Amino acid sequence: MTSPSLPSRVSAVRDDALGDHDAVGLARALQRREVGAAEVVGAALARVEAVDPALNAMAHRDYDRARSLAMRPGQGFFAGVPTVLKDNVDVAGMPTMSGTDAWRPRPAAADGDWTRMYRATGLLPLGKSRLSEYGFLPTAEHPRLGPVRNPWDTGRSSGASSAGAAALVASGALPIAHANDGGGSIRIPASACGLVGLKPTRGRFAQDALMRRMPVRIVSDGVLTRSVRDTAAFCREAELAHRALHLRPIGDVTGPAPKRLRVRVVTAALGQEVSPEVAARTRETAELLASLGHHVEEETAAPVSASFREDFLLYWAFLGLVLVRTGRATHGATWDVTRHDDFTLGLARHARRHLHRLPGAIARLRASATDSAAWFRRCDVVLSPTLGTATPPLGHLGPDVPYEELLERTLGWLAFTPLQNATGDPAISLPLCTTGDGMPLGMMFSAGAGQEATLLQVAYELEQAHPFARLTP
């Protein structure tokens, strides 16, 4: 339930230097000198401070440096456009807490690889956004700091782990924000908050060293935006700073393509059917695609092995075990394992019990890329719902729910998103639908490795045919 002291909906849009611009529109206004970077950053700071008491989205504020940088905004297409980075990447001078209280904050000595690439696009950080502890839960409800709230309904989750980023962009406080995705954490909050969220192909953009060292590199970094062109422009600019030589370039995607696609529709995954409302909205989206001339067929389920759910859970739990076991060596004397969520500790317990099965799970997760490549020889794009049910109220997935119950609720909601983290394929959530009570509901489109351009082209077409709902002041 929404607190009586909080507004039920939160919009930051007002008559100021940001106006109702998306990131591309704001960048062009800055380039034409219709507004100045200092004016834009000042407006963004005012918006963030106006909505954050309700949304609780900011993890760290770096406003003095933001104001200083705005006086000389540098190079890049997005020079002077305000943003935030998620609090699990290193930014020089800011602490990296990854959503936990398990150690004392201390500033990072240097930018990580992702941050360097992100800044090269010209984006200007105001600080860092909140996430769930280590990004494990699909909602950010910190026992000390409280929950990150959805601007569409402050009594509901904003999704996670990129919760704070989504809340700030959806409310209009910022036009674009960094997010990353290790089991759906770009796409989940995009669906919950009515945003565009593209998980890129594995290895497409720069990544911090910790993510690159994973046995299965399930995490990809990207952005959350309110328009397809913002996501496409970010990809174009990021490729100028970091070119993945093993992948076909995304390039400058500026609209739909004439080619009609072979689309497969899936409404069951990880052995679970979605809610009737979600299934109905998915089939309506399939009908829209068919009306646009695409060749649409329904599949019974995604091509995953019978063990995929347990394999992904074990690998996920193994990452929790590593973080818990290595914390003192990494973070020093202030480390306190007892300050973790019970969900993190539950994952670590699960990994310890089943560690003998980990080599097989890793091998099967790696092999999923081969299975996926074979599937995408038969089709161009797969449509599914992003999530299995509508966005839940705060508390439904909170860390104080008993571990086993919380795990089942979590896996039920995330029935579709983990597959692309294992295969490395790109996937995008688009805010094409709303539920009966007016909440956003994302539809997910996935394609073969390196096919981000195809996803962006079909996203442009759908955005034009069915404009996305937006929060209004």
PyMOL commands that set and color helices and strands:
alter all, ss='L'
color gray80, all
select helices_A, chain A and resi 23-31+37-55+63-70+113-120+133-135+163-171+187-193+209-212+228-241+276-291+308-334+337-339+342-353+355-375+403-413+418-423+452-465
alter helices_A, ss='H'
color red, helices_A
select strands_A, chain A and resi 58-61+82-86+124-129+141-142+146-147+149-150+153-157+176-181+196-199+220-225+262-265+268-269+272-273+295-298+381-385+427-434+440-446
alter strands_A, ss='S'
color yellow, strands_A
deselect
rebuild
show_as cartoon
